[in-house]
Amino acid sequence: MSVNGASAGAGGAARLGYDLSVPLLHVMPEAGVGFHKLTGAAGPSIFRGFVGARAGFGAGVRFDGFVHIGYGSLAFAGGSTGSPILDAGLAIDFTLLPVLDLGIHTSYNTTLKDPGLGDPVRWLGLGAHVAISF
């Protein structure tokens, strides 16, 4: 999918949160940082900090929804800028041990203003994650 001259890319994020779990329910306020590099003519590099939460249900297999808002620094061929940034998505987690979850997720990500590329930068994220609970 091409957006603003960017087509594909790679990235990652690290987040910290506090699990407010009760049986079969899961709520986690969290904060984190992420980096994404989109390819293509305008392919921006995006470094972002964010806060948000995830909520879900299930035991053994858990279904979560999440939303984060933050601020991103974008660097691209024409310069660099910053923008408020938002993501929302869905995840499935598999609890292997009481302290270890493995999962997959998908998310919709967007800057909340045009960083000078003609439109806000938008991308879909697909990935895998590991969660360690203390």
N, C-alpha and C positions, 0 to 999 in steps of 0.2 A: 504494500500500500504506500503510495507516495503522498507526502504531505509537505507543502512548501519547499519542494525540491529535495526533500529527504525521503529515503525509501526504506531502509532497514537499519539495524544497528544492534548494539549490545550494551549491557549495563549491569548494575547491581546496586544493592542497598543494604544497609545495616540498620536495625531498629532495636530499641529497648522499650520494654513495657512491663506493666504489672498486671498479672492475671487475676481478675476478680471472679474466678470460676465458682459456680455452684453446680451441683450435679446436673449434667446434661446441658448446661448453659455456659457460655464463655463470653466474657467482656474484657477487653484489654485496651486501656489508654496507652498510647505509645508515642515515641519521638524517634526520629532517625535522620540519616543522611543518605543520599544516593548520587550516582553518576551514570549518565547515559550518553553514548556517542552514536548519533544517527549518521548514516552514510548519504551520499548523493551530493548534488551541486551545492546546496546550502547547508548540508549536514551539520547541525550544531552539536557542540559538546555541552551537556547540561549538568551542572552540579547543583544539588538542591538540599535544603534542610526542611524538615516537615514535622508536624504533630498531627495526631488523629486518633482513631480507634478502630478496633475490629470487634465484631460480635458474631456469635454463631451458636450452633447446637450440635450435640452428638457426643458419643463416647466411642473410642476406638477409631471411628471415622467421623470427623467433624467438618461441617460445612460452615464457612465464615463469609461475611461481607466486610469490607473495609473502606474507609475514606480518610484521606490525608489532605491537609492544606499547608502550604509553606511558601518559601521564596526560592527561586532558582536563578542562578547565574548562567547565562547562555553565551557561548563563544562560537562564532561562525565566520565564514569567509569575509563578510562585510564589516566585521567588528564584534563588539560584545555589548551585552545589556543585561538587565535583570528584569524579573517579572514574578508576580505572585503565581503560584502553580498549584494545581489540584490533581488528585488521582482518586479513583474509586474502582473497586473490583470485587471479585469473588475468589475464594480459595477452598480447597479440600485438603485437610490434614489427616494423616494416618499416625496414630499414637503407637509407637513401637515399645516405649518404656514410659513410666510415669514422668520422666524428665526430658524425653526426646520425641519430637514430632517431625515427620517428613511430609512435604506437601507440594502441590502445584497451584498456580494462581494465574489469573488473567486480570488485566486492568486497563482502564481508559485514562490517559494522562493528557493534560493540556496546560499551557500557559494561560493566564487570565487576561493577557494583553498582547497585542502584536509587538514582537520584539524587533520590528523593522524588516520582516520578511514578507509582508503583505497580509498575513493572517496570524492568529495565535499558532504556536507550534503544538501539534497534537500527535500522539502515537498510542498504539496498542502495545501492551506488555504481556508477554507470556513467559512463564518461568517456573522454576522449582525453588523450594526454600527448605531450610532446616531451622527448627526452633528448639532452643534449650531452655528449660525452665528450672529455676532455683527455688 
